[in-house]
Amino acid sequence: MPLNLTVSVTRACNSRCRTCGIWCSEPSLLEPGTELTLDEYERLFASIGRGSVYFLNISGGEPTLRDDLAAIIESGARLLEPAHVHLPTNGLDPGRVVDTVGQILAVIEDRDAVLSVKPSIDGIGPVHDRIRGIEGNYDRVMETLERLLELRGRHPGRLEVGCGTVLSRLNLDEAGDVVRMAETLDLDSIIHEIAENREEMGNESWAITPSAAEYARAVRPFAAALRQTIERSDAMGALKAALRLRMIPLTMRWLRTSAGPLRCYAGSTNAHVGPRGRLWACAVQARANRMADLRQMDMDFREAWSGTAASRVRRRIRSGECGCPLANQMYANILLDPLELAGALSLVSRIRKGA
């Protein structure tokens, strides 16, 4: 069973991002009845069972557009008992996002899971609006962050609030401003990922990925922020920051060579369930890495996970036919690579010693 389970609950999205084409989905993919129901999620989570999934990642589209999102997460928290539930959001509708997060906190209050919410910020003011395709997006996401931070104060230790930036050719000069803005808000994390061409996002032909040199320049403020996090965080927080810091040279290696920077464990440590029940090893090559249609298997994850198609996908991934620095997967890849893990631990030691 996977340690990390990503569930894309919808393809509906109220952004019009220039780095993601999910909002361009065919209308037929958004018709009522195409997305998994709450009952289907119940059966999915029950078939996986407790004791495996450590990190439950909720994805979209914009997840908060589902009216039953809190019920879906309650089901996952109850049946899987993850340590961490993660919710990204575009933050476009502050009232809806904050109300939904409040509902989620209420239904998981008896569980041990920590909820983290990560609004997206790709630039300051009009830069963010231009990339996200919605006028006024930046002001709305800032309101969302402020209200989430107020909510965090009422739920100490249960809610973490961060922000995420997609580094693309559209915002290479914005990273420093974004990091400085985020640091003024006392966020729990400031995360970046690189813009990739992913089948799930429908952006395979878009020229959005920066070159290695462009990325090296743009990522410096994030690297500096991660070093500060290592200096002042507890042991777990420092290790997470060190893993993110190790991902930077690995990403640059991929940009230079187009080869997977590490052995990939997608389809083993990680699984991704699409909004219509397709089981993928990951979202980058969703069609090539499709392991099963869960609806055709009565939402029996265990049967799908151990099936012939799933084994074929794992062999394909092990052979190196695909490879990328997908952040959600790279954490596991680093942890399972002795040299990279040693490098991350060494980073923590050296930075804390002031080396």
N, C-alpha and C positions, 0 to 999 in steps of 0.2 A: 504494500500500500504506500502511496506517496506521502512524503513529509509536507509537501507544499501543494495545496489544491487551489487553483484559480477557477472561479466560476464567473463567466460573462453572462450576466442576467438579462441583458437587452442589447439590441443594436440601435435603439432609439437614442438620439442625441440632439440637444438644443444648441450645440456649438457648430461652427462651420470651419473647422481647423484646416490650415494649409499644410499640416503634417500628417493628417489622418483622414481617411476617406469613409469611415464608418457612417457618417451622416449622409453619404451619397448612396446608401444601400438601396437596392431595388425595393419598391413599395411592397412587393409580395413578401419580403423578409420581415416586414413590420406589421403584417396583418394580424388581427386577433387570432389567438390559437397557435401561432407559430412558436412562441417562446415557451420554455418549460414552465409548468404550473407549480404552485406551492406543493401540491401533492407529489408531483414528480421529483421535486427537490427533496422532500421527506424520504422518498424511497431511495433516491441516490445516496443521501447521507447515511441512511440506515444500512445500506449495502456495504458501505466502506467501514463503518463502525468506529468505536472509540479506540484511542491508543496509537493512532498512526499520524494523522494530520496535525502538524504543529502550527502551521500558518495557513489560514483560510483567507484567500485574496479575492475580493469582490471586484468585478470589472464590468465594462460595458463596451460601447455606448456610455451614457450617463446613468449610473446605477440608480440614483435617487429618483429617476422618472418612474420607477416601478412603485406602485402604491403599496405592494406587499413586501417591500424590501426588508423591513424590520422582521416580518414573520419568517422570511427566508433565512435571515441571519440567525434568528432564534433557533430555528430548526437545525442549522449547522452547528451552532454552539452547543446545543443539547445532545445531538447525536454523534458529533465528532469530538467534542471537548478539546478544541484547539487552544493553544496558549495565546494566540494572537489572531485578531480579525482586522483586516486592512481594507479601507474604503477610499479609493481615489474619487475625486469629483472636480468638475469644471467650475463649481462655485457660482454658476450663473444665476441661480435662484436662492439667495441667502435664506429666506424664510423656509423654503422647502427643504434645503439641505440641513439646516439646524434642527428643524422639527423632526426630520427623519433620524438624525443622529440621536436626538433625545429619546425617540421611540426605541431605537436599538439599545441604548444604554439601559432603558427601563426593562426590556425583555431579557437582557443578559446579566442583570444585576446579581443574580444568584450563581453565575458561572465565574470561572477563574480567568476567562479570556480578557485581555486588554484590547480595546478598540483604538485603532489609529486611523485618522482621517487626513487625507493629503490633497488639498486643493492645488490646482495647477497654475503656475505663474511663469510665463515665457518671456516676459519683458515688463518694463514699467510704462504705465499709461497707454498711449496710443500704439506702442509697439506690440504690447500684449493683445490689444483689441484687433490689430491688423492680422496677427498670426492666428488668432482664434476666430476671426471672421464675424465678430459681434461688437458693435459700438457700445461702449459702456461696460464691457466685460470686466476690465480691470477694477473699476470702482466697485462692482458687485462682488468680485472675488475677495477684495480687501474687506468689504463688509462681512462676508462669510467668515473670513479668518478671524476678525475681531469678535464676532459672536460665538464662534467655536472656542476661542480662548476663554471667553466668559464662562462657557459651559464646562470647559476643562477645570476651571477653578471650583466648580460645584461637584466635580467627580474626580478628586485627586487620585492618581494611580490607576484610574480606569480608562481615561481618555487621553490619547496623545494627539497632538496637532502639529503637522508639518506642512511643507510645501514641496512641490516637485516641478522641475523644469526640463523640458525636452530641448536639448541642444541640437539645432539644425542650422542650415545655411541661412536661415532667416533671422537669427538672433545671436550671431557670434560675438557681437560687441556689447551684449546686454548682461552677460553673466555677473560682472562685478556689481552692477546696480541692483540686480535681483538679490544677490547674496547680502549686500549691505542693507537692503530693505528688510529682508527676512530676519537678519540679526537684530534689528530694532524691535522685533515682535516677541522675542523669547520663545521661538518655536522649538519643538522637540527634535526636529530634524529638517535639514535642507538637502534635498536629494536631486540629483540630475540623472538623466539617461540620454542616450544618443538617439537621434531620429533614425529609425530603420524602415526599410521596406518590408512590410509584413502582409501576408495573405489575409489575415484576419481584418486588417485595417483597410484593405483595398487600395493600397498606395504603392503597389509594386513598381510602377514606372515613374514615380515622382522623384525628382532630383532634390532630395532634402538632406541627405547624409553628408556631413562635412568631411573634408579630407583629414588625414592624420595631422598635418600641420595646423589646419584651422581648429581642429578639436584641441590640440595641445595648447594653443593660445587661449581658447575660450574657457577651458576647464580649470585654469589656474585658480580663480577665486573659490571654486568649489573645493579644490584640493586644500587650500589654505583653511577653509572653514572646517574641513574634516580633521585636519591636524589640531585645530583648537578643540574640537569635540573630544578627540583622544586625550588631550591634556586634562580636561576638566570632568570627564564622565566617569561613571562607575565602570567596573570591569566589563560588563555586558555591552554597555553603550560604547566603550572604547573598541571592543572587538568588532561590533557592527560598523563603526566608522572606518576601522582598518580594512575590513573587507571591501568597503566602497572605495577606499583609497587604492587598494590593490587592483580594482577593476579598471582604473584609469590607464595604466600601461598595457593591460590586456586588451582594452578597447583600441588603443593606438596600434597595437600589433595587428589586430583584425583589420583596421582601416588600411594598413600598409600592405597586407598580404591577402586579404579576403578569406583567410583560413581560420577555422575555429581556434581560438587562443589556448583552450584547454580541452581535455576530454569532456564531452558533454553527457550529462546524466538525465537529460530530458526524457520523459517516458519511464523513468525509474524513481528518481526522487521527487519529480514534479509531474503534475497532470493538469490539463486545462479542459474544461467543459464549456462548449459554446452555448449560445442562448437557445439553440434548437436541439441540444442534446448530443452534439457530436463530441466525441472524446478525442482530444489531440495530445500529442506529446508536448507541444508548445504552439504558440500562436504565429510564429514567424513563417513557417511553411505548413500552414494548417491543413491544406489538402494532402500534401505528400506525407505529413506526419499524423494523418487521421488513423486512430486505432480502432474505432467502433462508432456505431450509431446507437447510443444508449436507449433511445426510444424503441428500437427494434429488439432490444434485449430486456425490455421491461425494467429499465433503469438499474439493471444489475451490474454495478461497477466491477465487482470482483470477477465476474465472468468475462467482462470486456477486457479487463486489465491483464488477464491470464490467457487471452485468446491468441489465435494464430496471427491475426492482423497486428496485434500489439507487439508480438514477438518480432514480426517482420520490421516494424518501425524501429524497434530498439536496435536490431542488427544494422539497419540503415544508418542510424545515428552513430553507432560505435564505429562504423566503417569510415566516418568522416565526410559523408556526402553533404552534410550541412554543418554550419558552425557560425556563431555570432556572439556578441557580448550582451545578449538579452539579460537585463539586470535581474529579473525575477529568478532566472535559472543560474546565473553566474555565482550567486552566493553559495549554492550547493556545490557547484563545480570547484570553487576555491576550497571549501571545507573538506572536500574529498580528494584534494590534490596535496600530498604531504609537503611538497616544496612551497606551494603557494600559501598553505596554512601557516607553515613556519615563517614565511615572509610577513604575513599579516601580524602574527604574534611578535615578531621582531620589530615591526613598525611601532607597535604599542610600547614596547620596552624602550626603544631608542627615543621616541618622541617624548615620553614621560620623563626620561633622564635628561632631556634637553639636547640630545645629539642631533 
